Amino acid sequence: MRLPWRITEKTCHGGRNKVPSAVGEKEMKKIHFLGICGTAMGAVATAMARKGYVVTGSDENVYPPMSTFLAAEGIEVKVGYRAENIPDGTDMVVIGNAISRGNAEVEAVLERGLRYMSLPEAMKEFFLWGKKNYVVTGTHGKTTTTSMLAWMLEDNGREPSFMIGGIARNLGRGGRFTDSSSCVLEGDEYDTAFFDKRSKFLHYLPHVVIVNNIEMDHADIYNNVDEIKLSFRRLLRVVPRDGVVFINADCPNCREVRIRAEEELGGCVQLVSVGTSEDADVRITSIELEPNGCRFSMRGETYEVPMVGEFNVRNAAMAANAALEAGLSPEQIRASLKKFEGVARRQEVRGTVNDVTVVDDFAHHPTAVAQSIDGLRQRYPQSRLWVLFDPRSNTMIRNIFQHDIAVALSKADRVILAPVENYKKVAKENRLDEEALCSDVETQGKECYLGKGIDEIVAYVVERAKPGDVLLVMSNGGFGGIHTKLLTALGRSN
């Protein structure tokens, strides 16, 4: 396989200028990933391995489902970062956006003069040029919406390329790159790498864009929501004239971004609002929420999705609009949505022991927390609902959402808070105050317990859980394997 930027000279502009098309003279064979267990990193690493590259990687946090997924693909993963993890003869190092200067392998890359690039750059250079790229963005719902759209295309014989920040059950993996002209991408507004502070999605050569919603998030790199809105406007600036943007009509920040984009782009890009608002270009109506799924109408057609929560109605509606743009019929979309099986770690039932159910969810923002709890209420209307919350993300360990988290968690019947890890990353005056958070939840009339560690939390919960209870575990990390520990302890408690 030749490097995507192999140097050749070609003439352009009628032969007036000679332009080097690329840099590099050797064949690309060995690629090493720093931070390979990140959901997107792991997905791209496995996709490149399937294309014939020799892929290795390293990470500090190695846990299921990504660790088992990589092992099943035959990819060697080193635990921890050490200079010797980078194999001799490595042709390219892909550096994840969680990796920073001071990392032993980053320093080795720089000292050895190895070629390196960010994950989004690698995707663009190796996979995205010449494709019709469907880029799904927003603060919430990106993974599920991307999975829905990729599945609809796959189920109807399109064999799309895709990159998803999670593992879609229908697809069996998070990333795949084919010879198809279509590529479905989860587009993140987070920065690209320590050496590239632009949003990841700016690298994805978008043709069709979905903007699910826009809220304040990633408080470690954005000072306010206006900076986030600017990044989304920059994304819309690179959509071609024959492209289209589907944007949430019910989100105030999305509406503002649309208005500003219309002013900046002068009608060059088609902007279509989708939502329940009367002024939406495409209205979502007749929403019905049932214990095992949802039903809604749009563009004169009725659709069903076997997932709970009104937020999944919106996810499905956005995916359906993009699928229509891709040429699928309403009948094809309807049939595929009914077969959609969801995404790992999104309201995933991990097991039921002694009539106590453990559910895993990735929610890491107050809005997502509230929506997930509402969805579980829909599925288990008669159950007592516990939330075990692990504030781990760079935003959640800050006090920017101190009050909002308390309000969201108070939708549950009982709340268990895990101790904050890596709190020293944040200045004391900006840290989440867990004791105050627990007090605020109790002020809302709900029981709250601040745990000291995983094993102690498990013992506390198992001693008090009753048949019929649902334990909703929320974390964007591994949470110390608490799901398995809960199920095991519940089994012993009988």
C-alpha positions in Angstrom: 0.0 0.0 0.0 1.5 3.3 -1.0 1.4 6.3 1.3 -1.6 8.5 0.5 0.8 11.4 -0.1 3.4 9.6 -2.2 5.4 12.3 -4.0 4.7 12.7 -7.7 4.7 15.8 -9.9 1.7 16.7 -11.9 0.9 19.7 -13.9 -2.2 21.8 -13.3 -3.8 25.0 -14.6 -2.9 24.2 -18.1 0.7 23.2 -17.3 1.6 26.6 -15.7 2.5 25.1 -12.3 4.0 21.9 -11.1 2.6 20.8 -7.7 3.8 18.0 -5.5 0.8 15.8 -4.8 2.3 14.2 -1.7 5.3 13.5 0.5 7.0 10.1 1.1 8.7 7.4 -0.9 8.2 4.1 1.0 5.3 1.7 1.3 3.1 2.0 4.3 2.9 -1.3 6.3 3.1 -0.8 10.1 0.9 1.6 12.0 0.9 2.2 15.7 -2.0 3.8 17.6 -1.6 5.8 20.8 -4.8 5.6 22.8 -6.1 2.6 20.8 -8.9 1.7 23.2 -10.8 4.9 22.6 -14.0 4.0 20.8 -13.2 5.8 17.6 -9.5 4.9 17.7 -10.3 1.3 18.1 -12.8 1.3 15.3 -10.3 2.9 12.8 -7.5 0.6 14.0 -9.5 -2.5 13.3 -10.6 -1.1 9.9 -7.0 -0.5 8.9 -6.0 -4.0 10.1 -8.7 -5.4 7.9 -7.2 -3.5 5.0 -4.0 -5.3 5.5 -1.9 -3.0 7.6 0.1 -4.4 10.6 -1.6 -2.6 13.5 -0.4 -2.3 17.1 -1.4 0.0 19.9 -1.2 1.0 23.5 -3.5 2.5 26.1 -3.7 3.1 29.8 -7.4 2.2 30.1 -7.9 -1.3 28.6 -11.4 -2.7 29.4 -14.4 -4.2 27.6 -16.1 -3.8 25.2 -13.2 -2.3 23.2 -10.4 -4.5 24.7 -12.3 -7.7 23.8 -13.2 -6.3 20.4 -9.5 -5.5 19.6 -8.4 -8.9 20.8 -11.0 -10.6 18.6 -9.5 -8.7 15.6 -6.0 -10.0 16.5 -4.6 -6.6 17.4 -1.9 -6.5 20.0 -2.5 -3.9 22.7 0.1 -2.9 25.3 -1.1 -1.7 28.6 0.5 1.6 29.6 2.8 3.9 27.5 6.4 3.1 27.1 8.8 4.1 24.3 9.6 0.4 23.6 5.9 -0.2 22.8 6.4 1.4 19.3 7.7 -1.5 17.2 10.8 -1.2 15.1 10.0 -0.3 11.5 6.8 1.5 12.4 5.9 3.7 9.4 3.2 5.9 11.0 1.9 6.6 14.5 -1.7 7.7 14.9 -2.0 9.8 18.1 -5.3 10.1 19.9 -6.7 13.4 21.2 -6.4 12.3 24.8 -2.6 12.0 24.4 -0.4 15.0 25.4 3.2 16.0 25.6 5.1 14.2 28.3 3.6 10.8 27.2 6.6 8.4 26.9 5.5 7.3 23.4 4.8 10.8 22.1 8.3 11.8 23.2 9.8 8.8 21.5 7.9 9.6 18.3 9.3 13.1 18.3 12.8 12.1 19.2 12.9 9.3 16.6 11.5 11.5 13.9 8.6 9.2 13.1 5.8 10.2 10.9 2.6 10.9 13.0 -0.9 12.3 12.5 -4.1 12.6 14.3 -7.0 10.1 14.0 -9.1 12.5 11.9 -6.2 13.2 9.6 -5.6 9.5 9.2 -9.2 8.9 8.3 -9.3 11.7 5.8 -6.0 10.7 4.1 -6.6 7.0 4.0 -10.4 6.7 3.6 -12.5 9.8 3.0 -11.3 11.5 -0.2 -13.7 11.0 -3.0 -16.5 9.7 -0.8 -20.0 11.1 -0.1 -19.5 11.6 3.6 -22.5 11.7 6.0 -21.3 13.4 9.2 -23.5 13.1 12.3 -22.8 15.8 15.0 -24.3 17.2 18.1 -23.8 17.2 21.9 -26.0 14.1 22.4 -27.2 11.2 20.3 -24.3 11.1 17.8 -23.4 7.4 18.3 -27.0 6.1 18.1 -27.9 8.3 15.1 -24.8 7.3 13.2 -25.4 3.7 14.0 -29.0 4.0 12.7 -28.0 5.6 9.5 -25.2 3.2 8.8 -27.4 0.2 9.5 -30.2 1.5 7.2 -27.7 1.8 4.4 -26.2 -1.6 5.2 -29.5 -3.3 5.5 -30.4 -2.1 2.0 -27.3 -3.4 0.3 -25.3 -0.2 0.2 -22.3 -1.6 2.1 -21.3 1.8 3.4 -18.0 2.7 5.1 -18.6 3.9 8.6 -16.9 5.1 11.8 -18.9 5.1 15.0 -17.8 6.0 18.5 -19.2 2.8 19.8 -20.1 -0.7 18.7 -23.5 -0.9 16.9 -25.0 -4.4 17.5 -26.4 -4.7 14.0 -23.0 -4.0 12.5 -20.9 -5.8 15.0 -18.1 -3.2 15.0 -17.4 0.5 15.2 -15.6 1.0 12.0 -15.3 -0.4 8.5 -14.1 1.0 5.2 -15.3 -0.4 2.0 -15.3 0.4 -1.7 -18.7 2.0 -1.4 -19.1 5.7 -2.4 -20.8 6.4 0.9 -19.2 6.9 4.4 -21.2 7.5 7.6 -19.2 9.2 10.3 -19.8 10.2 13.9 -18.5 13.8 14.0 -17.1 15.1 17.3 -16.7 18.8 18.1 -13.8 17.9 20.5 -10.3 19.0 19.5 -8.3 16.8 17.1 -5.0 16.3 18.9 -2.4 18.1 21.2 -0.9 19.5 18.0 -4.2 20.3 16.2 -6.8 22.2 18.3 -9.5 22.2 15.5 -12.6 20.2 16.0 -12.4 16.6 14.7 -15.3 16.9 12.4 -13.6 19.6 10.3 -11.4 16.9 8.8 -14.3 14.7 7.6 -15.0 16.3 4.1 -18.8 16.5 4.9 -21.4 16.2 2.1 -24.5 15.6 4.3 -24.4 16.9 7.9 -26.8 16.1 10.8 -26.7 18.5 13.8 -28.7 16.8 16.5 -28.3 19.5 19.2 -25.8 21.9 20.6 -25.1 22.5 24.3 -22.2 23.5 26.5 -19.8 20.6 26.8 -16.0 19.8 26.8 -15.4 22.5 29.4 -11.7 21.6 29.3 -11.3 23.1 25.8 -14.3 25.4 25.4 -14.9 28.5 27.6 -18.5 28.9 26.7 -21.2 27.7 24.3 -20.5 30.5 21.8 -17.2 28.9 21.1 -18.9 25.6 20.4 -21.4 27.3 18.1 -18.6 28.8 16.2 -17.0 25.4 15.6 -20.3 24.1 14.2 -20.6 27.1 11.9 -17.1 26.4 10.6 -18.2 22.8 9.8 -21.2 24.1 7.8 -18.8 26.4 5.8 -17.2 23.3 4.1 -20.4 21.6 3.0 -20.5 21.7 -0.8 -23.4 23.3 -2.7 -25.0 20.0 -3.6 -24.8 18.9 0.1 -27.5 19.3 2.8 -27.6 20.0 6.5 -30.3 18.6 8.7 -30.4 20.6 11.9 -32.6 20.4 15.1 -35.4 22.9 14.8 -36.2 22.7 18.6 -32.8 23.6 19.9 -32.2 27.3 20.5 -28.4 27.0 19.8 -29.1 25.1 16.6 -31.5 27.7 15.4 -28.9 30.4 16.1 -26.3 28.5 14.2 -28.6 28.0 11.3 -29.4 31.8 11.1 -25.7 32.7 11.2 -24.8 30.0 8.7 -27.5 31.3 6.2 -25.9 34.8 6.6 -22.4 33.6 6.1 -23.0 31.1 3.3 -25.4 33.2 1.3 -27.6 30.3 0.3 -24.7 28.1 -0.9 -25.8 25.2 1.3 -29.2 23.7 1.8 -30.2 24.0 5.5 -33.2 21.9 6.6 -34.6 22.1 10.1 -36.2 19.0 11.7 -38.2 18.9 14.8 -41.6 19.2 16.6 -41.8 23.0 16.2 -44.5 24.3 13.9 -41.9 26.3 12.0 -39.7 23.3 11.3 -39.0 22.5 7.7 -39.7 18.8 8.4 -42.0 18.3 11.4 -42.0 15.3 13.7 -45.6 14.6 14.8 -47.7 11.9 16.5 -45.0 10.8 18.9 -46.1 7.7 20.9 -43.8 6.4 23.7 -44.3 2.7 24.8 -42.4 0.4 27.1 -40.7 -1.4 24.2 -40.2 1.4 21.7 -41.5 4.6 20.0 -43.6 5.6 17.1 -43.7 8.9 15.2 -44.8 10.5 11.9 -42.7 12.6 9.5 -43.1 13.6 5.8 -46.5 11.8 5.7 -45.0 8.5 6.8 -45.1 6.6 10.2 -42.0 5.0 11.6 -41.3 2.8 14.6 -38.0 2.3 16.5 -37.5 -0.4 19.1 -35.8 2.0 21.5 -37.2 4.0 24.4 -37.1 7.7 25.0 -38.3 10.7 23.0 -34.6 11.5 22.3 -34.4 8.3 20.3 -37.4 9.5 18.2 -35.3 12.5 17.3 -32.3 10.4 16.6 -34.3 8.2 14.3 -35.9 11.1 12.5 -32.6 12.7 11.8 -31.2 9.4 10.5 -34.3 8.8 8.4 -33.9 12.2 6.7 -30.3 11.5 5.8 -31.3 8.0 4.5 -33.9 9.6 2.3 -31.2 11.9 1.0 -29.2 8.8 0.3 -32.0 7.5 -1.9 -33.7 5.0 0.4 -37.5 4.8 0.3 -39.7 5.2 3.3 -40.5 1.5 3.1 -36.9 0.6 3.3 -36.2 2.9 6.2 -39.3 1.7 8.1 -38.2 -2.0 7.7 -34.6 -1.3 8.8 -35.6 0.8 11.8 -37.7 -2.0 13.2 -34.7 -4.2 13.1 -32.3 -1.8 14.8 -30.7 -3.3 17.9 -29.0 -0.3 19.5 -25.5 0.4 20.5 -23.3 -1.2 23.3 -23.4 0.9 26.5 -26.5 2.8 25.4 -29.3 1.7 27.8 -27.8 -1.8 27.5 -29.2 -4.4 29.9 -26.1 -6.2 31.4 -28.1 -8.8 33.3 -30.9 -9.5 35.8 -30.3 -11.4 39.0 -33.0 -12.1 41.6 -35.3 -9.8 39.7 -32.8 -6.8 40.0 -31.8 -5.5 36.6 -28.4 -3.8 35.9 -28.4 -1.4 32.9 -25.3 0.3 31.5 -25.4 3.8 29.9 -22.7 6.1 28.6 -24.5 9.4 29.6 -22.0 12.0 30.7 -23.9 15.3 30.4 -26.9 16.5 32.5 -29.3 16.5 29.5 -28.2 13.0 28.5 -28.6 11.8 32.1 -32.1 13.2 32.4 -33.1 11.7 29.0 -31.7 8.3 29.9 -33.6 8.2 33.2 -36.8 9.3 31.4 -36.3 6.5 28.8 -35.8 3.9 31.6 -39.0 5.1 33.2 -40.7 4.4 29.9 -39.3 0.9 29.8 -39.8 0.0 33.5 -42.8 2.2 34.6 -43.4 0.2 37.8 -39.8 -0.2 39.0 -37.8 1.6 41.6 -35.0 3.2 39.6 -31.5 3.7 41.0 -28.8 5.7 39.3 -25.1 4.9 40.0 -23.3 8.0 38.6 -19.6 8.2 37.9 -18.6 11.8 37.2 -15.5 11.1 35.1 -15.5 13.3 31.9 -13.5 16.5 31.8 -16.8 18.4 32.0 -18.4 16.4 34.7 -15.5 16.7 37.2 -16.0 20.5 37.0 -18.7 22.5 38.8 -20.0 24.1 35.6 -23.0 21.8 35.8 -23.2 21.4 39.6 -26.9 22.3 39.8 -27.9 20.8 36.5 -26.5 17.4 37.5 -28.5 17.4 40.7 -31.7 18.2 38.9 -31.1 15.5 36.3 -30.2 12.8 38.9 -33.2 13.7 41.0 -35.4 12.1 38.3 -34.3 8.7 39.8 -35.6 7.3 43.0 -32.2 6.7 44.6 -28.8 8.1 43.6 -25.4 6.7 44.3 -22.4 8.9 43.6 -18.9 7.5 42.9 -15.8 9.4 44.1 -14.3 11.7 41.5 -11.1 10.4 40.0 -8.4 12.7 38.7 -9.9 15.6 40.5 -6.4 17.2 40.7 -6.7 17.9 36.9 -9.0 20.8 37.9 -8.3 23.8 40.1 -10.0 23.5 43.5 -12.4 26.4 42.8 -13.6 24.8 39.6 -14.1 21.2 40.9 -17.4 19.4 41.2 -18.4 19.4 44.9 -19.8 15.9 45.4 -21.0 16.5 49.0 -22.9 19.5 47.8 -24.3 17.5 44.9 -25.5 14.8 47.2 -27.1 17.4 49.4 -28.8 19.1 46.4 -30.3 15.7 45.3 -31.7 15.2 48.8 -33.1 18.7 48.7 -35.1 17.5 45.6 -36.6 14.8 47.8 -34.5 11.8 46.7 -32.1 9.6 48.6 -28.5 10.1 47.7 -25.4 8.3 49.0 -21.8 9.3 48.3 -19.6 6.2 48.0 -16.0 5.8 49.0 -15.1 3.1 46.4 -16.4 0.5 44.0 -16.6 -2.4 46.4 -18.1 -0.3 49.1 -20.8 1.0 46.7 -21.6 -2.6 45.5 -22.1 -3.8 49.1 -24.3 -0.8 49.9 -26.5 -1.3 46.9 -26.8 -5.0 47.1 -27.8 -4.8 50.8 -30.7 -2.5 49.9 -31.9 -3.5 46.4 -35.3 -5.2 46.2 -36.8 -7.4 43.5 -38.1 -5.3 40.7 -35.4 -2.6 41.1 -33.5 -1.3 38.1 -29.9 -0.2 38.6 -28.9 2.3 36.0 -25.1 2.6 35.9 -23.8 5.8 34.2 -20.2 6.4 33.2 -18.1 7.2 30.2 -15.4 4.9 31.6 -15.2 1.4 32.9 -16.4 2.3 36.4 -14.2 -0.3 37.9 -16.1 -3.2 36.4 -19.1 -2.4 38.7 -21.7 -4.0 36.4 -20.2 -7.5 36.8 -19.5 -6.9 40.5 -23.1 -6.0 41.1 -24.5 -9.0 39.2 -22.1 -11.3 41.0 -22.9 -9.9 44.5 -26.6 -9.9 43.8 -26.3 -13.6 43.0 -24.6 -14.3 46.2 -27.1 -12.3 48.2 -30.0 -14.8 47.6 
